[in-house]
Amino acid sequence: QVQLVESGGGLVQAGDSLRLSCAASGRTFSTYVMGWFRQAPGKEREFVATTWSAETEYTDSVKGRFTISRDNGKNTVYLQMNSLKPEDTAVYYCAAGRYIGVLTIRVSEYTYWGQGTQVTVSS
């Protein structure tokens, strides 16, 4: 069982930066694929970024602006978000899943989810 708690969301202006954090419980954090997803009002939850070991993958709309990283010693995964845009406004969720040999962007492949943190970007 893994419990995930996100923090770091807030209200910012376009062009600003935010860093989201996700603290995980448990002693096997390093074995999990960690991902960030987001869900805007009226839309489905969508993949943002994922990481396992030294591998990372991003959705096209955030490449070059967002960076996912993890600190296995602190059981924490981060999402550094730069050059934020109004279309980045959403609830951001941290997720953990078993590594299946490749990084996955599918919601269904992640077992554990945090409660979400709101990110609002004003124009």
DSSP file (Angstrom, degrees, kcal/mol; ACC not computed):
  #  RESIDUE AA STRUCTURE BP1 BP2  ACC     N-H-->O    O-->H-N    N-H-->O    O-->H-N    TCO  KAPPA ALPHA  PHI   PSI    X-CA   Y-CA   Z-CA
    1    1 A Q              0   0    0      0, 0.0     2,-0.4     0, 0.0   111,-0.0   0.000 360.0 360.0 360.0 134.3    0.0    0.0    0.0
    2    2 A V        -     0   0    0     94,-0.1     2,-0.4    24,-0.1   111,-0.2  -0.991 360.0-158.4-126.8 130.8    1.3    3.4   -0.9
    3    3 A Q        -     0   0    0     -2,-0.4    22,-2.1   109,-0.1     2,-0.4  -0.927  10.4-162.0-109.3 136.0   -0.2    6.7    0.2
    4    4 A L  E     -A   24   0A   0     -2,-0.4   111,-0.5   109,-0.4     2,-0.5  -0.949   8.3-172.8-122.1 134.5    0.6    9.9   -1.8
    5    5 A V  E     -A   23   0A   0     18,-2.1    18,-2.5    -2,-0.4     2,-0.2  -0.963  10.2-157.9-130.6 115.7    0.2   13.5   -0.7
    6    6 A E  E     +A   22   0A   0     -2,-0.5     2,-0.3    16,-0.2    16,-0.2  -0.550  16.8 165.7 -89.0 155.5    0.6   16.3   -3.1
    7    7 A S  E     +A   21   0A   0     14,-2.1    14,-2.7    -2,-0.2   110,-0.1  -0.968  40.1  69.4-155.7 165.9    1.5   19.9   -2.3
    8    8 A G        +     0   0    0     -2,-0.3    11,-0.3     1,-0.3    14,-0.0   0.369  60.1 133.4 106.2  -4.4    2.7   23.1   -3.9
    9    9 A G        +     0   0    0     12,-0.1     2,-0.3     9,-0.1    -1,-0.3  -0.161  22.8 127.8 -71.0 173.1   -0.3   24.1   -6.0
   10   10 A G  E     -d  119   0B   0    108,-0.9   110,-2.8   107,-0.1     2,-0.6  -0.987  57.3 -59.7 167.4-171.1   -1.6   27.6   -6.1
   11   11 A L  E     +d  120   0B   0     -2,-0.3     2,-0.3   108,-0.2   110,-0.2  -0.912  56.1 159.3-105.9 121.5   -2.7   30.6   -8.2
   12   12 A V  E     -d  121   0B   0    108,-2.8   110,-2.9    -2,-0.6     2,-0.2  -0.843  36.9-106.7-134.2 170.6   -0.1   32.1  -10.4
   13   13 A Q  E >   -d  122   0B   0     -2,-0.3     3,-2.3   108,-0.2    71,-0.2  -0.650  50.7 -80.0 -96.5 157.8    0.1   34.3  -13.4
   14   14 A A  T 3  S+     0   0    0    108,-2.4    71,-0.2     1,-0.3    -1,-0.1  -0.293 119.5  28.4 -55.0 135.9    1.0   33.2  -16.9
   15   15 A G  T 3  S+     0   0    0     69,-3.0    68,-0.6     1,-0.3    -1,-0.3   0.210  96.4 117.3  94.6 -14.2    4.8   32.8  -17.3
   16   16 A D    <   -     0   0    0     -3,-2.3    68,-2.3    68,-0.2    -1,-0.3  -0.169  57.5-125.4 -78.0 176.5    5.3   32.1  -13.6
   17   17 A S        -     0   0    0     65,-0.2     2,-0.3    66,-0.2    65,-0.2  -0.887  21.5-178.7-123.6 155.0    6.7   28.8  -12.1
   18   18 A L  E     - B   0  81A   0     63,-2.3    63,-3.4    -2,-0.3     2,-0.5  -0.981  15.6-147.6-144.4 151.1    5.5   26.3   -9.5
   19   19 A R  E     - B   0  80A   0     -2,-0.3     2,-0.3   -11,-0.3    61,-0.2  -0.974  13.4-158.5-122.8 119.4    7.0   23.2   -8.1
   20   20 A L  E     - B   0  79A   0     59,-2.6    59,-2.2    -2,-0.5     2,-0.3  -0.707   7.2-161.2 -90.7 144.9    4.7   20.4   -7.0
   21   21 A S  E     -AB   7  78A   0    -14,-2.7   -14,-2.1    -2,-0.3     2,-0.4  -0.935   8.2-165.4-124.0 150.3    5.8   17.8   -4.5
   22   22 A C  E     -AB   6  77A   0     55,-1.8    55,-2.1    -2,-0.3     2,-0.5  -0.930   7.9-159.8-138.1 111.7    4.4   14.4   -3.8
   23   23 A A  E     -AB   5  76A   0    -18,-2.5   -18,-2.1    -2,-0.4     2,-0.4  -0.786  11.2-158.9 -94.7 131.6    5.4   12.6   -0.7
   24   24 A A  E     -A    4   0A   0     51,-3.1   -20,-0.2    -2,-0.5     2,-0.2  -0.854   7.4-140.6-113.5 144.5    4.9    8.8   -0.6
   25   25 A S        +     0   0    0    -22,-2.1     3,-0.2    -2,-0.4     2,-0.0  -0.500  58.3  58.1 -89.0 167.6    4.6    6.5    2.3
   26   26 A G  S    S-     0   0    0     -2,-0.2     3,-0.4     1,-0.1    -2,-0.1  -0.069  79.1 -99.5  99.0 162.7    6.3    3.0    2.3
   27   27 A R  S    S+     0   0    0      1,-0.2     3,-0.2     2,-0.1    -1,-0.1   0.349 108.2  64.3-103.4   4.6    9.7    1.6    2.0
   28   28 A T    >   +     0   0    0     -3,-0.2     3,-1.7     1,-0.1     4,-0.4   0.028  58.1 125.5-116.6  26.9    9.5    0.5   -1.7
   29   29 A F  G >   +     0   0    0     -3,-0.4     3,-1.8     1,-0.3    -1,-0.1   0.868  68.3  60.5 -54.7 -41.3    9.2    4.0   -3.2
   30   30 A S  G 3  S+     0   0    0      1,-0.3    23,-0.3    -3,-0.2    -1,-0.3   0.690  98.2  59.2 -65.3 -17.6   12.2    3.5   -5.5
   31   31 A T  G <  S+     0   0    0     -3,-1.7    68,-0.7    21,-0.1     2,-0.3   0.552  91.7  89.1 -87.1  -7.5   10.5    0.5   -7.2
   32   32 A Y  E <  S-E   98   0B   0     -3,-1.8     2,-0.4    -4,-0.4    66,-0.2  -0.680  76.0-127.1 -95.6 142.5    7.5    2.4   -8.4
   33   33 A V  E     -E   97   0B   0     64,-3.2    64,-2.3    -2,-0.3     2,-0.5  -0.727  31.9-151.9 -73.7 132.4    6.9    4.3  -11.5
   34   34 A M  E     +EF  96  51B   0     17,-2.5    17,-2.4    -2,-0.4     2,-0.3  -0.938  18.0 177.7-115.2 132.4    5.8    7.8  -10.5
   35   35 A G  E     -EF  95  50B   0     60,-2.8    60,-2.4    -2,-0.5     2,-0.4  -0.896  23.9-142.9-131.5 159.5    3.6    9.9  -12.6
   36   36 A W  E     +EF  94  49B   0     13,-3.2    12,-2.4    -2,-0.3    13,-1.8  -0.986  23.8 174.4-119.1 133.6    1.9   13.3  -12.7
   37   37 A F  E     -EF  93  47B   0     56,-2.7    56,-2.9    -2,-0.4     2,-0.3  -0.841  11.7-154.7-127.3 166.1   -1.5   13.6  -14.3
   38   38 A R  E     -EF  92  46B   0      8,-2.4     8,-3.2    -2,-0.3     2,-0.4  -0.989   5.3-160.6-144.2 155.2   -3.9   16.6  -14.5
   39   39 A Q  E     -E   91   0B   0     52,-2.1    52,-2.3    -2,-0.3     6,-0.2  -0.952   6.4-162.1-140.6 117.4   -7.7   17.1  -14.9
   40   40 A A    >   -     0   0    0      4,-0.4     3,-2.2    -2,-0.4    50,-0.1  -0.598  45.9 -75.5 -91.1 157.8   -9.3   20.3  -16.0
   41   41 A P  T 3  S+     0   0    0      0, 0.0    -1,-0.1     0, 0.0     3,-0.1  -0.281 118.7   7.1 -56.1 130.5  -13.0   20.9  -15.4
   42   42 A G  T 3  S+     0   0    0      1,-0.3     2,-0.3    -3,-0.1    -3,-0.0   0.516 113.2 100.5  77.5   4.5  -15.2   18.9  -17.8
   43   43 A K  S <  S-     0   0    0     -3,-2.2    -1,-0.3     1,-0.0     2,-0.1  -0.808  75.1-102.9-120.9 161.8  -12.2   17.0  -19.2
   44   44 A E        -     0   0    0     -2,-0.3    -4,-0.4     1,-0.1     2,-0.2  -0.413  48.0 -89.8 -77.2 157.5  -10.7   13.6  -18.7
   45   45 A R        -     0   0    0     -6,-0.2     2,-0.3    -2,-0.1    -6,-0.2  -0.487  52.3-162.3 -66.1 133.8   -7.6   13.0  -16.6
   46   46 A E  E     -F   38   0B   0     -8,-3.2    -8,-2.4    -2,-0.2     2,-0.1  -0.908  19.7-104.2-127.5 151.4   -4.6   13.3  -18.8
   47   47 A F  E     +F   37   0B   0     -2,-0.3   -10,-0.2   -10,-0.2     3,-0.1  -0.408  35.2 167.2 -68.8 140.9   -1.0   12.3  -18.6
   48   48 A V  E     -     0   0B   0    -12,-2.4    11,-2.4     1,-0.4     2,-0.3   0.673  59.9 -23.8-117.4 -55.4    1.6   15.0  -17.9
   49   49 A A  E     -FG  36  58B   0    -13,-1.8   -13,-3.2     9,-0.2    -1,-0.4  -0.991  50.8-168.2-159.8 156.1    4.9   13.3  -17.0
   50   50 A T  E     -FG  35  57B   0      7,-2.1     7,-1.8    -2,-0.3     2,-0.3  -0.989   3.2-171.1-148.9 156.6    6.4   10.1  -15.6
   51   51 A T  E     +FG  34  56B   0    -17,-2.4   -17,-2.5    -2,-0.3     2,-0.3  -0.996  11.8 171.9-151.4 144.2    9.6    8.7  -14.3
   52   52 A W  E >  S- G   0  55B   0      3,-1.6     3,-2.5    -2,-0.3     2,-0.1  -0.928  72.8 -35.7-148.9 128.2   11.3    5.5  -13.3
   53   53 A S  T 3  S-     0   0    0     -2,-0.3    17,-0.1   -23,-0.3   -22,-0.0  -0.413 127.9 -25.2  54.7-124.8   15.0    5.2  -12.5
   54   54 A A  T 3  S+     0   0    0     -2,-0.1    -1,-0.3    -3,-0.1     2,-0.3   0.416 115.8 105.3 -96.8   1.4   16.7    7.7  -14.9
   55   55 A E  E <   +G   52   0B   0     -3,-2.5    -3,-1.6     2,-0.0     2,-0.3  -0.585  43.8 175.8 -85.4 143.7   13.9    7.5  -17.5
   56   56 A T  E     -G   51   0B   0     -2,-0.3     2,-0.3    -5,-0.2    -5,-0.2  -0.979   9.5-173.4-140.5 155.8   11.4   10.3  -18.0
   57   57 A E  E     -G   50   0B   0     -7,-1.8    -7,-2.1    -2,-0.3     2,-0.3  -0.989   5.9-169.1-148.8 145.8    8.6   10.9  -20.4
   58   58 A Y  E     -G   49   0B   0     -2,-0.3    -9,-0.2    -9,-0.2     2,-0.2  -0.938  29.2-107.9-133.6 152.7    6.4   14.0  -21.0
   59   59 A T    >>  -     0   0    0    -11,-2.4     3,-1.7    -2,-0.3     4,-0.8  -0.539  41.6-112.6 -72.8 151.2    3.3   14.9  -22.8
   60   60 A D  G >4 S+     0   0    0      1,-0.3     3,-0.7     2,-0.2    -1,-0.1   0.834 110.9  63.0 -58.1 -35.9    4.1   17.1  -25.8
   61   61 A S  G 34 S+     0   0    0      1,-0.2    -1,-0.3     3,-0.0   -13,-0.0   0.656 110.9  37.3 -69.1 -14.0    2.4   20.2  -24.4
   62   62 A V  G X> S+     0   0    0     -3,-1.7     4,-2.5   -14,-0.2     3,-2.3   0.467  81.8 125.5-114.7  -4.1    4.7   20.4  -21.4
   63   63 A K  T << S+     0   0    0     -4,-0.8     4,-0.1    -3,-0.7    -3,-0.0  -0.326  81.8  16.1 -59.1 133.6    8.0   19.4  -23.0
   64   64 A G  T 34 S+     0   0    0      2,-0.4    -1,-0.3     1,-0.1     3,-0.1   0.274 126.7  58.5  85.8 -11.2   10.7   22.0  -22.4
   65   65 A R  T <4 S+     0   0    0     -3,-2.3    17,-2.0     1,-0.2     2,-0.3   0.704  98.8  51.5-115.6 -37.2    8.6   23.6  -19.6
   66   66 A F  E  <  -C   81   0A   0     -4,-2.5    -2,-0.4    15,-0.2     2,-0.4  -0.784  59.3-167.3-107.1 147.5    8.0   20.9  -17.0
   67   67 A T  E     -C   80   0A   0     13,-2.4    13,-3.0    -2,-0.3     2,-0.4  -0.985   6.0-156.8-135.4 125.4   10.6   18.7  -15.4
   68   68 A I  E     +C   79   0A   0     -2,-0.4     2,-0.3    11,-0.2    11,-0.2  -0.812  22.8 162.3 -97.9 140.6    9.8   15.6  -13.3
   69   69 A S  E     -C   78   0A   0      9,-1.7     9,-3.4    -2,-0.4     2,-0.3  -0.966  20.1-150.4-150.2 164.2   12.3   14.4  -10.8
   70   70 A R  E     -C   77   0A   0     -2,-0.3     2,-0.5     7,-0.3     7,-0.2  -0.990  10.6-155.7-141.4 149.3   12.4   12.1   -7.8
   71   71 A D  E >>> -C   76   0A   0      5,-3.1     5,-1.9    -2,-0.3     3,-1.1  -0.906   9.5-172.2-122.1  98.8   14.4   11.8   -4.6
   72   72 A N  T 345S+     0   0    0     -2,-0.5     3,-0.5     1,-0.3   -42,-0.2   0.788  84.3  61.0 -65.9 -26.4   14.2    8.2   -3.5
   73   73 A G  T 345S+     0   0    0      1,-0.2    -1,-0.3    -3,-0.1   -44,-0.0   0.783 114.0  35.6 -68.5 -26.2   15.9    9.1   -0.2
   74   74 A K  T <45S-     0   0    0     -3,-1.1   -50,-0.2     2,-0.2    -1,-0.2   0.335 105.4-125.7-106.7   4.4   13.0   11.4    0.7
   75   75 A N  T  <5 +     0   0    0     -4,-0.5   -51,-3.1    -3,-0.5     2,-0.4   0.910  68.5 130.8  52.1  44.1   10.3    9.2   -1.0
   76   76 A T  E   < -BC  23  71A   0     -5,-1.9    -5,-3.1   -53,-0.2     2,-0.4  -0.980  44.9-163.2-135.2 140.5    9.3   12.3   -3.0
   77   77 A V  E     -BC  22  70A   0    -55,-2.1   -55,-1.8    -2,-0.4     2,-0.3  -0.952  16.6-158.6-118.8 143.9    8.6   13.1   -6.6
   78   78 A Y  E     -BC  21  69A   0     -9,-3.4    -9,-1.7    -2,-0.4     2,-0.4  -0.826  15.4-158.2-121.1 156.2    8.5   16.6   -7.9
   79   79 A L  E     -BC  20  68A   0    -59,-2.2   -59,-2.6    -2,-0.3     2,-0.6  -0.885  11.8-161.6-133.5 105.0    7.1   18.4  -10.9
   80   80 A Q  E     -BC  19  67A   0    -13,-3.0   -13,-2.4    -2,-0.4     2,-0.6  -0.766  10.6-166.3 -85.1 122.3    8.9   21.7  -11.7
   81   81 A M  E     +BC  18  66A   0    -63,-3.4   -63,-2.3    -2,-0.6     2,-0.3  -0.941   9.9 176.0-118.6 114.5    6.6   23.8  -13.9
   82   82 A N        +     0   0    0    -17,-2.0   -65,-0.2    -2,-0.6   -66,-0.1  -0.739  60.4  20.9-112.8 162.5    8.0   26.8  -15.7
   83   83 A S  S    S-     0   0    0    -68,-0.6    -1,-0.2    -2,-0.3   -66,-0.2   0.908  84.9-158.2  49.2  49.7    6.5   29.2  -18.2
   84   84 A L        -     0   0    0    -68,-2.3   -69,-3.0    -3,-0.3   -68,-0.2  -0.247   7.7-158.2 -64.4 146.5    3.0   28.3  -17.0
   85   85 A K    >   -     0   0    0    -71,-0.2     3,-2.2   -70,-0.1     4,-0.2  -0.847  31.3-110.4-121.5 156.4    0.1   28.9  -19.3
   86   86 A P  G >  S+     0   0    0      0, 0.0     3,-1.8     0, 0.0    35,-0.4   0.843 117.3  63.3 -55.6 -32.7   -3.6   29.4  -18.6
   87   87 A E  G 3  S+     0   0    0      1,-0.3   -47,-0.0   -47,-0.0    -3,-0.0   0.565  89.0  69.1 -71.8  -6.4   -4.2   26.0  -20.3
   88   88 A D  G <  S+     0   0    0     -3,-2.2    -1,-0.3    33,-0.1     2,-0.2   0.517  71.3 121.6 -83.0  -6.0   -2.1   24.3  -17.6
   89   89 A T    <   +     0   0    0     -3,-1.8     2,-0.3    -4,-0.2    31,-0.2  -0.400  40.0 104.4 -61.5 125.0   -4.9   25.1  -15.2
   90   90 A A  E    S- H   0 119B   0     29,-2.1    29,-2.7    -2,-0.2     2,-0.6  -0.966  76.9 -78.6-179.2 170.8   -6.1   21.8  -13.6
   91   91 A V  E     -EH  39 118B   0    -52,-2.3   -52,-2.1    -2,-0.3     2,-0.5  -0.863  49.1-145.3 -87.0 127.2   -6.0   19.6  -10.6
   92   92 A Y  E     -EH  38 117B   0     25,-3.0    25,-2.0    -2,-0.6     2,-0.4  -0.834  14.2-163.9-101.6 130.8   -2.7   17.9  -10.6
   93   93 A Y  E     -E   37   0B   0    -56,-2.9   -56,-2.7    -2,-0.5     2,-0.3  -0.912  11.7-145.0-117.3 139.1   -2.5   14.3   -9.3
   94   94 A C  E     -E   36   0B   0     -2,-0.4    20,-2.3   -58,-0.2     2,-0.3  -0.788  24.9-174.9 -94.2 143.9    0.5   12.2   -8.3
   95   95 A A  E     -EI  35 113B   0    -60,-2.4   -60,-2.8    -2,-0.3     2,-0.4  -0.986  15.0-156.5-143.2 152.1    0.3    8.5   -9.1
   96   96 A A  E     +EI  34 112B   0     16,-2.3    16,-2.3    -2,-0.3    15,-1.6  -0.981  18.7 163.7-129.7 141.4    2.4    5.4   -8.5
   97   97 A G  E     -E   33   0B   0    -64,-2.3   -64,-3.2    -2,-0.4     2,-0.2  -0.967  41.1 -88.4-149.7 164.8    2.4    2.1  -10.4
   98   98 A R  E     -E   32   0B   0     11,-0.3     2,-0.4    -2,-0.3   -66,-0.1  -0.519  47.1-109.8 -74.2 141.4    4.5   -1.0  -10.9
   99   99 A Y        -     0   0    0    -68,-0.7     4,-0.1    -2,-0.2    -1,-0.1  -0.591  31.8-174.3 -73.0 128.0    7.2   -0.8  -13.5
  100  100 A I        -     0   0    0      2,-0.7    -1,-0.1    -2,-0.4     3,-0.1   0.144  60.4 -82.9-111.9  18.0    6.1   -3.0  -16.4
  101  101 A G  S    S+     0   0    0      1,-0.1     2,-0.3     0, 0.0    -2,-0.1   0.066 111.9  47.3 105.0 -24.4    9.2   -2.8  -18.5
  102  102 A V  S    S-     0   0    0      0, 0.0    -2,-0.7     0, 0.0     2,-0.2  -0.969  92.7 -96.3-141.1 156.9    8.4    0.5  -20.2
  103  103 A L        -     0   0    0     -2,-0.3     2,-0.4    -4,-0.1   -47,-0.0  -0.517  42.9-152.8 -70.5 142.4    7.1    3.8  -19.0
  104  104 A T        -     0   0    0     -2,-0.2   -47,-0.1     1,-0.1    -1,-0.0  -0.926  24.5-168.7-122.7 146.1    3.4    4.1  -19.3
  105  105 A I        +     0   0    0     -2,-0.4     2,-0.4   -58,-0.1   -58,-0.2   0.328  55.5 113.9-108.0   4.2    1.1    7.2  -19.8
  106  106 A R    >   -     0   0    0      1,-0.1     3,-1.5   -60,-0.1     4,-0.3  -0.629  62.8-143.3 -85.9 132.1   -2.1    5.3  -19.2
  107  107 A V  G >  S+     0   0    0     -2,-0.4     3,-1.7     1,-0.3    -1,-0.1   0.876  99.7  62.1 -54.8 -40.1   -4.2    6.2  -16.2
  108  108 A S  G 3  S+     0   0    0      1,-0.3    -1,-0.3    -3,-0.0    -2,-0.0   0.666  93.4  63.1 -66.3 -17.0   -5.2    2.5  -15.8
  109  109 A E  G <  S+     0   0    0     -3,-1.5     2,-0.5   -12,-0.1   -11,-0.3   0.525  87.9  83.5 -86.2  -4.9   -1.5    1.4  -15.2
  110  110 A Y    <   -     0   0    0     -3,-1.7   -13,-0.3    -4,-0.3     3,-0.1  -0.867  54.3-174.8-104.5 131.2   -1.2    3.4  -12.0
  111  111 A T        +     0   0    0    -15,-1.6     2,-0.4    -2,-0.5   -14,-0.2   0.847  64.5  49.1 -92.8 -39.6   -2.5    1.9   -8.8
  112  112 A Y  E     -I   96   0B   0    -16,-2.3   -16,-2.3  -109,-0.0     2,-0.3  -0.858  63.0-174.6-114.6 140.4   -2.1    4.6   -6.2
  113  113 A W  E     -I   95   0B   0     -2,-0.4  -109,-0.4   -18,-0.2   -18,-0.2  -0.961  17.6-133.5-133.5 146.8   -3.3    8.2   -6.4
  114  114 A G        -     0   0    0    -20,-2.3  -109,-0.2    -2,-0.3     3,-0.1  -0.288  35.3-103.7 -84.7-179.2   -3.0   11.3   -4.3
  115  115 A Q        -     0   0    0   -111,-0.5  -110,-0.1     1,-0.2   -22,-0.1   0.612  62.8-116.2 -84.8 -13.3   -5.9   13.6   -3.5
  116  116 A G        -     0   0    0    -22,-0.1     2,-0.4     1,-0.1   -23,-0.2   0.092  16.3-125.8  96.1 151.8   -4.8   16.3   -6.0
  117  117 A T  E     - H   0  92B   0    -25,-2.0   -25,-3.0  -110,-0.1     2,-0.3  -0.999  24.8-120.1-137.2 134.6   -3.6   19.8   -5.8
  118  118 A Q  E     - H   0  91B   0     -2,-0.4  -108,-0.9   -27,-0.2     2,-0.5  -0.543  23.5-172.3 -80.6 132.3   -5.1   22.8   -7.7
  119  119 A V  E     -dH  10  90B   0    -29,-2.7   -29,-2.1    -2,-0.3     2,-0.5  -0.991   5.3-177.3-121.2 122.4   -3.0   24.8  -10.1
  120  120 A T  E     -d   11   0B   0   -110,-2.8  -108,-2.8    -2,-0.5     2,-0.6  -0.980   6.3-168.2-124.3 125.3   -4.6   27.9  -11.5
  121  121 A V  E     -d   12   0B   0     -2,-0.5     2,-0.3   -35,-0.4  -108,-0.2  -0.949   9.3-155.9-116.3 117.5   -2.8   30.1  -14.1
  122  122 A S  E      d   13   0B   0   -110,-2.9  -108,-2.4    -2,-0.6    -2,-0.0  -0.635 360.0 360.0 -92.7 150.8   -4.3   33.4  -14.8
  123  123 A S              0   0    0     -2,-0.3    -1,-0.1  -110,-0.2  -110,-0.1   0.446 360.0 360.0 -89.0 360.0   -3.7   35.3  -18.1
